[in-house]
Amino acid sequence: MQRIQAFIVLCICCAVGGTPALAAPTDLHDLDQVMGMLAMRQHGRVEFIEQQFLSVLSRPIESSGELRYDAPDRLEKRTLKPHAETLVLTGEVLTVERAGRRRVMDLHAYPQVLPFVESIRATLAGDRKALERLFRLDFAGSVSRWTLTLVPLESKVKQSVSQVRIEGAQDQLLRVEIRQPDGDRSLMTLRPSSLP
């Protein structure tokens, strides 16, 4: 389940109730500008390097591959190294292909994952209000270089993810870090895709 949640949150990278915690009115304006730029994107394709830092291991686990997004709701994570794996989210159905096997899951059976699905859709749609229904937002920086921190509002979600921190520049996402309550974390670094 942790892999599914991480995939869903990290697919935010293909483009990015409570009251938002914003430091100043200029931050609000810049956040709206970033959301507007993300909303204009109908397709996204980036390469990723993901590192998972687990307390039980002395070194991080590293993987790499490509993320793709097609509006309104298709997300794909193709891991190429160290082992081939493809995860495709269409609507609320997740398909996992690994080692010649295919598994299809209806995410309605995993209610703790659905807020992450909605966070992706809201981010890619540039829908700040939808994000604010699920997360407390903290936006820092400016349109040219920004950080958006998402803290889940629902207690069930907080049990598996304490914070998602997204760093970007204009409409490009550069890094996504997911922190778990137990101290484990994953860090994904992104760059434009050069894959065929």
C-alpha positions as CSV (number, residue, x, y, z in Angstrom):
1,M,0.0,0.0,0.0
2,Q,2.9,2.4,0.7
3,R,4.1,1.9,-2.8
4,I,0.7,2.8,-4.2
5,Q,0.5,5.9,-2.0
6,A,4.0,7.0,-3.0
7,F,3.2,6.5,-6.7
8,I,0.0,8.5,-6.5
9,V,1.6,11.4,-4.6
10,L,4.7,11.4,-6.8
11,C,2.6,11.6,-9.9
12,I,1.9,15.1,-8.9
13,C,5.3,15.7,-10.4
14,C,4.0,15.3,-13.9
15,A,2.6,18.8,-14.2
16,V,1.9,19.5,-9.0
17,G,-10.8,21.3,4.3
18,G,-8.6,23.6,6.1
19,T,-7.3,27.1,5.6
20,P,-4.1,27.6,3.7
21,A,-1.2,28.8,5.8
22,L,0.3,31.5,3.6
23,A,3.0,33.9,4.9
24,A,2.0,37.0,3.0
25,P,-0.5,38.3,0.3
26,T,2.3,38.1,-2.3
27,D,2.5,34.4,-1.6
28,L,-1.2,34.0,-2.3
29,H,-0.8,35.8,-5.6
30,D,2.2,33.6,-6.6
31,L,0.4,30.4,-5.6
32,D,-2.5,31.3,-7.8
33,Q,-0.1,32.1,-10.7
34,V,1.6,28.7,-10.2
35,M,-1.7,26.9,-10.1
36,G,-2.8,28.7,-13.2
37,M,0.3,27.6,-15.1
38,L,-0.1,24.0,-14.0
39,A,-3.8,24.1,-15.1
40,M,-2.8,24.9,-18.7
41,R,-0.7,21.8,-19.0
42,Q,-2.6,18.9,-20.7
43,H,0.4,16.5,-20.9
44,G,3.5,16.1,-18.9
45,R,6.6,13.8,-19.2
46,V,9.6,13.9,-16.9
47,E,12.4,11.6,-15.9
48,F,12.8,10.8,-12.2
49,I,15.4,9.5,-9.8
50,E,13.7,8.3,-6.6
51,Q,15.5,7.6,-3.3
52,Q,13.7,5.9,-0.4
53,F,15.3,6.5,3.0
54,L,14.2,3.7,5.3
55,S,15.3,3.5,9.0
56,V,15.9,-0.2,8.6
57,L,18.5,0.3,5.9
58,S,21.9,1.9,6.0
59,R,21.6,3.2,2.4
60,P,18.7,4.6,0.4
61,I,17.0,2.4,-2.2
62,E,17.3,4.1,-5.6
63,S,15.1,3.7,-8.7
64,S,14.7,5.7,-11.9
65,G,12.4,6.0,-14.9
66,E,9.8,8.2,-16.3
67,L,6.5,9.8,-15.3
68,R,3.7,10.8,-17.7
69,Y,0.5,12.6,-17.3
70,D,-2.4,13.0,-19.8
71,A,-5.4,15.2,-18.8
72,P,-7.7,14.8,-17.2
73,D,-6.8,11.7,-15.2
74,R,-4.2,9.3,-16.7
75,L,-0.9,9.0,-14.7
76,E,1.9,6.6,-15.5
77,K,5.1,5.7,-13.7
78,R,7.5,3.6,-15.7
79,T,10.4,2.4,-13.5
80,L,13.3,1.3,-15.7
81,K,16.0,0.7,-13.1
82,P,16.8,-1.4,-11.1
83,H,13.7,-3.5,-12.2
84,A,11.1,-2.8,-14.8
85,E,7.7,-1.9,-13.4
86,T,4.8,0.1,-14.8
87,L,2.0,1.6,-12.7
88,V,-0.9,3.3,-14.5
89,L,-3.7,5.2,-12.8
90,T,-6.7,5.9,-14.9
91,G,-9.6,7.5,-13.0
92,E,-9.6,5.5,-9.8
93,V,-8.3,2.3,-11.3
94,L,-4.6,1.4,-10.8
95,T,-2.9,-1.2,-13.0
96,V,0.5,-2.6,-11.9
97,E,2.7,-4.6,-14.3
98,R,5.8,-6.3,-12.9
99,A,7.7,-9.4,-14.0
100,G,5.2,-10.4,-16.6
101,R,2.3,-10.1,-14.1
102,R,-0.6,-7.7,-14.2
103,R,-2.8,-6.6,-11.3
104,V,-5.7,-4.2,-11.5
105,M,-7.0,-2.5,-8.3
106,D,-10.1,-0.3,-7.8
107,L,-8.9,2.4,-5.4
108,H,-12.3,2.6,-3.8
109,A,-11.2,-0.4,-1.9
110,Y,-8.3,1.7,-0.5
111,P,-10.0,4.8,1.0
112,Q,-6.8,6.0,2.6
113,V,-5.3,6.4,-0.9
114,L,-8.2,8.4,-2.4
115,P,-7.1,11.8,-0.9
116,F,-3.8,11.5,-2.8
117,V,-5.7,10.8,-6.1
118,E,-7.8,13.9,-5.5
119,S,-4.6,15.9,-4.6
120,I,-3.1,15.0,-8.0
121,R,-6.2,15.9,-9.9
122,A,-6.6,19.1,-8.0
123,T,-2.9,20.1,-8.5
124,L,-2.9,19.2,-12.2
125,A,-6.2,21.1,-12.7
126,G,-4.7,24.1,-10.8
127,D,-7.6,23.7,-8.3
128,R,-6.3,25.3,-5.1
129,K,-9.7,25.0,-3.4
130,A,-9.8,21.3,-3.9
131,L,-6.3,21.0,-2.5
132,E,-7.3,23.0,0.6
133,R,-10.2,20.5,1.3
134,L,-7.6,17.8,1.7
135,F,-4.4,19.5,2.9
136,R,-3.1,22.5,4.8
137,L,-1.0,24.4,2.2
138,D,2.1,26.3,2.9
139,F,3.5,28.2,-0.1
140,A,6.9,29.9,0.0
141,G,9.0,31.7,-2.5
142,S,7.9,33.3,-5.8
143,V,6.7,32.0,-9.2
144,S,10.4,31.8,-10.4
145,R,11.3,29.4,-7.5
146,W,8.8,28.1,-5.0
147,T,8.0,25.4,-2.4
148,L,4.6,24.0,-1.7
149,T,4.1,21.9,1.4
150,L,1.0,19.8,1.8
151,V,0.0,18.5,5.2
152,P,-2.9,16.0,5.2
153,L,-6.0,17.1,7.2
154,E,-7.5,13.6,7.6
155,S,-6.2,11.6,10.5
156,K,-6.2,8.3,8.5
157,V,-4.0,9.9,5.9
158,K,-1.7,11.4,8.5
159,Q,-1.0,7.8,9.7
160,S,0.9,7.1,6.5
161,V,2.1,10.5,5.3
162,S,2.9,13.4,7.5
163,Q,4.0,15.9,4.8
164,V,4.6,16.3,1.0
165,R,7.0,19.0,0.0
166,I,7.2,20.0,-3.6
167,E,9.9,22.4,-5.0
168,G,9.4,24.0,-8.4
169,A,10.2,26.8,-10.7
170,Q,7.4,28.4,-12.7
171,D,5.3,25.4,-14.0
172,Q,8.2,22.9,-13.6
173,L,8.4,20.6,-10.6
174,L,11.9,19.9,-9.5
175,R,11.8,17.8,-6.3
176,V,9.1,16.0,-4.3
177,E,9.7,14.7,-0.8
178,I,7.3,12.6,1.1
179,R,7.7,12.3,4.8
180,Q,6.1,9.6,6.9
181,P,5.3,9.8,10.6
182,D,7.9,7.1,11.4
183,G,10.8,9.2,9.9
184,D,11.0,7.3,6.7
185,R,10.9,9.4,3.6
186,S,11.3,9.4,-0.2
187,L,12.8,12.0,-2.4
188,M,12.2,12.3,-6.1
189,T,14.3,14.5,-8.3
190,L,12.8,15.4,-11.7
191,R,14.1,16.6,-15.1
192,P,12.7,16.9,-18.6
193,S,12.5,13.6,-20.3
194,S,15.1,12.6,-22.9
195,L,13.7,9.1,-23.3
196,P,12.3,8.0,-26.7
